[in-house]
Amino acid sequence: MAAFIDFVGTPKGAQIYIDGELIGELPKYNYMLKWGKYQIRAELEGYEPEERKDYVVWSTDRYKKIVFALKKIEE
């Protein structure tokens, strides 16, 4: 089984990594993930990275949405 994941939030263009592998940029829609546990991270230069550790996709999931809100680093 697999679920379709939407990655949304701010800022647009932040890079999305799953288990250390770049999969694209915000926003990214309908990305298919098999059931399991993942490390999901969004980052962009000038912003604090945001991470979802041990994010679980259950075998019964069909659709999920992950919302990121990266905070700008104050200089």
Beta strands, then each sheet from edge to edge (+ up, - down):
strand 1: 2-10
strand 2: 15-18
strand 3: 21-25
strand 4: 28-34
strand 5: 36-43
strand 6: 50-57
strand 7: 63-69
sheet 1: 4+ 1- 7-
sheet 2: 3+ 2- 5+ 6-
end
